[in-house]
Amino acid sequence: MKRLNDYRMRLLVVGFVASIVLINGSVKADFTFGEPTNLPAYIANSSSSSYYGDDLCVSACGRFLFFGSTRPGGQGGYDIWSAARASVSDDWGTPVNLGATVNRSTDDTDPSISVDLLSLFFRSERSGGSGGSDLYVTTRATTEDPWSEPVNLGPTVNSTGNDSDPSISADGLSLYFSTWQGPRPGGLGGDDIWVTTRKTADDTWSEPVNLGPPINTASNDSKPCISSDGLALFFNSSHPGGFTPSVFDNSDIYVSTRPSKDDPWREPVNLGPQINIASGGFGAYDPDVSSDGSTIYFGAPCRRAGGNFYDFWKAPIIPIVDLNSDGFVDSIDMCIMVDHWGTDNQLCDIGPMPWGDGIVDVQDLIVLAEHLFKDVNDPTLIAHWPLDEAQGVIAYDNAGERDGILVDGPVWQPDSGMVAGALQFDGVDDYVVTGEAPKPDMGSYGVLAWIKGGEPGQVVLSQMGKANWLGTDPLEGFLMTELTVAGRNGRSLGSEAVITDGNWHRMAFVWDGSYRRLYVDGLVVAEDEQDNLDISVNGLYIGTGKTMEPGTFFSGLIDDIRIYNRAISP
């Protein structure tokens, strides 16, 4: 009762703060990506390799799109084109070439448009520069005026190598770019990302500074895109461990964040297989993120499912605000956030865009408040058996295609679950068998289930012939798991948490790529270091052990089994 009263008190505080903050505005959140979709074919997408699209850039207002293309009707090589739309909900209009003032017969591409739409930075291989390609800027007095003769940014910014991929900050005072295939003192090897700054828009650009580690490495690091708040940097890298095959420099899109503009950049994070596909295509490149953090745009150099060569794509950036992964955004999630108030807890640091700011505070509370009592859309939920059916022999997987088959008569209990219905097991011979177990894509994993009942030695979830994922030890009924690394070094992880006392308990196994953790009712009850998991193509058993031995069949209720492709915090 005391814990419930504490939560109620915290909720009163949260609600008061939220009501004040929401009056004054809101921010956007993110965490993962929805399904990528093609931009219209008339933008830069080609049905063949006859022409290519390159380096898409969307204006801060979301109504103008600039990109490089070798499409017919240009001045020669890559030209810069632009498309417009009346509003962000309308279709893009027909692309227009920026004309002979901006484009030459050589390559002109990599556009980056200023917030006010009056300055366009780009790279060009025209004569008169410092190296193979240089950075230029063209300006105009108003959006109705023509673009001026482009101006080379000069030898302070441009090197004798190839300078490309400019990304102008929202305030216009920082310009990020990359240098490749040429010397620039201070580089770390391969392509590197640099930044040049100025105090005001009327000042000259400073000597570029190499971003250094962890952004730049001995690998190729290029094509930067700075977020509108300056706190996230998206870029391409051939860091080891990416999803892209060796072709195209093994280049994936990564993101690095920082709490403020005065703080150093954090270790970059791979955007994952949803963006950087490992099969069916060859990677992603040229990231660009909308100013509100709701959409990422990118290019794909080779054909990926549903597209063609050198297509432009976009994907929604979807907030994960179901902090305890129970399928609801409610008061419990708000309490979790309050419990981590003032910390750098990654789970709760969901605002402002695009990946938080390093502290759990009012910004994160605003994001959570905007999603209270709304449907949860979490692409990292890769398997979900609600076990809410009232009849039949199929336990449906609501998140994938791993429907389970009931064997030997477990009984539906539509009114007796912790989350709606549940499935009753007799502890003798009944169980559910599903399709093959989903594998982790990004080096993290989470498995949850509600149970009521059970006896020592019984198993809730297992992989046939491999391991008991969630079960109890045979002596005391303590929660344990055998989900571990393959081979001789694999070992079980056990706790001292009894879950067979006849009460409802929410058990979870979580692996974050470095540590295994067992949870009971939201509390960590065991953990150890673990650098890998052995998950095969074998199917799963619900309600019995890996070899269906006598004594492993579960006796009691099992409800709402979930598997996530991330390290959850139940």
Buried (B, 14 or more C-beta within 10 A) or exposed (E): EEEEEEBEEBBEEBEEBBEEBEEEEBBBBBBBBBEBEBBEEEBBBBEEEEBBBBBBBBBBBBBBBBBBBBBEEBBEBBBBBBBBBEEEEEEBBEBEBBEEEBBBEBBBBBBBBBBEBBBBBBBBBBEEBBBBBBBBBBBBEEEEEEBBEBEBBEEEBBBBBBBBBBBBBBEBBBBBBBBBEBEBEEBBEBBBBBBBBBEEEEEEBBEBEBBBBBBBBEBBBBBBBBBBBBBBBBBBBBBEEBBBEEEBBBBBBBBBBBBEEEEEBBEBEBBBBBBBBBEEBBBBBBBBBBBBBBBBBBBBBBBBEEBBBBBBBBBBBBBBBBBBBBBBBBBBBBBBBBBBBEEEBBBBBBBBBBBBBBBBBBBBBBBBBBBBEEEBBBBBBBBBBBBBBEEEEEBBBEBBEBBBEBBEEBEBBEEBBBBEBBBBBBBEBBBBBBBBBBEBBBBBBBBBBBBBBBBBBBBBBBBBEBBBBBBBBBEBBBBBBBBBBEEEEBEBBBBEBBBBEEEBBBBBBBBBBEBBBBBBBBEBBBBEEBEBBBBBEBBBBBBBBBEBEEEBBBBBBBBBBBBBBBBBBB
